[in-house]
Amino acid sequence: MKALVEVITKALVDNPESVVVTEKTEGKTIVLEVKVADSDMGKVIGKQGRIAKAIRSVVKAAAAKEDKKVIVDIA
């Protein structure tokens, strides 16, 4: 899951080297925290959060195959 979020996020931003994804596991739940440069925050969130919702939808679909719950936080 972490690699999937990294690939998607790095494709969206101008500074892909500043993308950091941390993974925390809590039982069946995985929390992925995405940190990007301040100048790229708008590109990751999108208008009215549409891109962020799309990222979460893709990750949720991938997680469903593995019977896990994944939460994506954009910091």
Contact map, one row per residue, 1 for C-alpha under 8 A:
111110000000000000000000000000000000000000000000000000000010011000000000000
111111000000000000001110000000010000000000000000000000000000000000000000000
111111100000000000000000000000000000000000000000000000000000000000000000000
111111110000000000000000000000000000000000000000000000000010000000000000000
111111111000000000001000000000000000000000000000000000100010000000000000000
011111111100000000111000000000000000000000000000000000000000000000000000000
001111111110000000000000000000000000000000000000000000000000000000000000000
000111111111000000000000000000000000000000000000000000100000000000000000000
000011111111100100100000000000000000000000010000000000000000000000000000000
000001111111101110100000000000000000000000000000000000000000000000000000000
000000111111100100000000000000000000000000000000000000000000000000000000000
000000011111110000000000000000000000000000110000000000000000000000000000000
000000001111111100000000000000000000000100110000000000000000000000000000000
000000000001111100000000000000000000000100000000000000000000000000000000000
000000000100111111100000000000000000100100000000000000000000000000000000000
000000001110111111100000000000000000000000000000000000000000000000000000000
000000000100001111100000000000000000000000000000000000000000000000000000000
000000000000001111110000000000000011100000000000000000000000000000000000000
000001001100001111111000000000000111100000000000000000000000000000000000000
000001000000000001111100000000000111000000000000000000000000000000000000000
010011000000000000111110000000011110000000000000000000000000000000000000000
010000000000000000011111000000011100000000000000000000000000000000000000000
010000000000000000001111100001111000000000000000000000000000000000000000000
000000000000000000000111110001110000000000000000000000000000000000000000000
000000000000000000000011111111100000000000000000000000000000000000000000000
000000000000000000000001111111100000000000000000000000000000000000000000000
000000000000000000000000111111000000000000000000000000000000000000000000000
000000000000000000000000111111000000000000000000000000000000000000011000000
000000000000000000000000111111100000000000000000000000000000000000011110000
000000000000000000000011111111110000000000000000000000000000000000011110000
000000000000000000000011110011111000000000000000000000000000000000000111100
010000000000000000001111000001111100000000000000000000000000000000000111100
000000000000000000001110000000111110000000000000000000000000000000000001111
000000000000000000111100000000011111000000000000000000000000000000000001111
000000000000000001111000000000001111100000000000000000000000000000000000011
000000000000000001110000000000000111110110000000000000000000000000000000001
000000000000001001100000000000000011111110000000000000000000000000000000000
000000000000000000000000000000000001111110000000000000000000000000000000000
000000000000000000000000000000000000111111000000000000000000000000000000000
000000000000111000000000000000000001111111110000000000000000000000000000000
000000000000000000000000000000000001111111111000000000000000000000000000000
000000000000000000000000000000000000001111111110000000000000000000000000000
000000000001100000000000000000000000000111111100001000000000000000000000000
000000001001100000000000000000000000000111111100001100000000000000000000000
000000000000000000000000000000000000000011111111111100000000000000000000010
000000000000000000000000000000000000000001111111111100000000000000000000000
000000000000000000000000000000000000000001001111111000000000000000000000000
000000000000000000000000000000000000000000001111110000000000000000000000000
000000000000000000000000000000000000000000001111111110000000000000000000000
000000000000000000000000000000000000000000001111111111000000000000000000000
000000000000000000000000000000000000000000111110111111100000000000000000000
000000000000000000000000000000000000000000011100111111110000000000000000000
000000000000000000000000000000000000000000000000111111111000000000000000000
000000000000000000000000000000000000000000000000011111111100000000000000000
000010010000000000000000000000000000000000000000001111111110000000000000000
000000000000000000000000000000000000000000000000000111111111000000000011000
000000000000000000000000000000000000000000000000000011111111100000000000000
000000000000000000000000000000000000000000000000000001111111110000000000000
100110000000000000000000000000000000000000000000000000111111111000000100000
000000000000000000000000000000000000000000000000000000011111111100001100000
000000000000000000000000000000000000000000000000000000001111111110000000000
100000000000000000000000000000000000000000000000000000000111111111000000000
100000000000000000000000000000000000000000000000000000000011111111111100000
000000000000000000000000000000000000000000000000000000000001111111111000000
000000000000000000000000000000000000000000000000000000000000111111110000000
000000000000000000000000000000000000000000000000000000000000011111110000000
000000000000000000000000000000000000000000000000000000000000001111111000000
000000000000000000000000000111000000000000000000000000000000001111111100000
000000000000000000000000000111000000000000000000000000000001001100111110000
000000000000000000000000000011110000000000000000000000000011001000011111000
000000000000000000000000000011110000000000000000000000010000000000001111100
000000000000000000000000000000111100000000000000000000010000000000000111110
000000000000000000000000000000111100000000000000000000000000000000000011111
000000000000000000000000000000001110000000001000000000000000000000000001111
000000000000000000000000000000001111000000000000000000000000000000000000111
